[in-house]
Amino acid sequence: MVTERELELLKKSILFINSFKDNVHNINSGQEFISVHNRNIEAIKQIALDRNSKYLENKLAEYPKITAA
């Protein structure tokens, strides 16, 4: 179960990733970007499981994988 604190962290983290194009200096490397992104995806997967959300599951399945390559 995702805690309220984890949910707040996810919200901030999504905003952080979303602002990357305007604030590239906030992230030190591509690897850090991928790490934050993957942590967000895992948190959303957990929320989908907790809520039994087929909508979130379907959206996550459509989402492209981001890798260093």
N, C-alpha and C positions, 0 to 999 in steps of 0.2 A: 504494500500500500504506500502510495506517495504521500509524504507528510506535507503539511502546509509550508514548512520551510523549504522543502525540495521543490514545491510548486513555485514559490517565489523565486528561487534560484533559477528555475527553468525559464520563467518569464523574463528575468534580467538577461539570461544567457541568450535567449532568442532575440531580444532587442540588440544585444551586443553583436551577434552574428549579422543581423539585419543592417546594422550601421557600418559594417566593414567597408563597403565601397566608398563611404565618405570619410572614414577614419581608419585607414589602413595601418596607421602607426600604433593602434591599440592592440594589435596582435603581432607577436614577435616573429612568427614563422608560419609557413603553410601547415606544418605538422600541428602547431597549436590550434589553428583554425579547424583542422580536421578533428582534433581531439574534442574541442568544444562542441562541434557539430554532432559528432557521434554520441557524446554524452546527452545532448538534447534528444536525439532520436531514441536512445534507450529509455529516457524518462518518459517520452511520449508513448512508447510501447508499453511501459508499465501502467500508465494512466489508461490506455486502451484496455489492458487486461483487467485492471481494477474496476473499470466501469462497464466491462463487457461491451465495448463500443466497436461495432462492426464498421462504422463510418471511419474512425481513426485507423483501424486495421487496414481498411481498403486504401485510404490516403497514404499510409506508410508504404504499402505494397507498390503504389504508383511512383513513389519518390525515388529519384535516381540516387545511386550510390556515389559518394564522393571519395576519391582516393588520391594519394599523392601522385600517382601516375597520371 
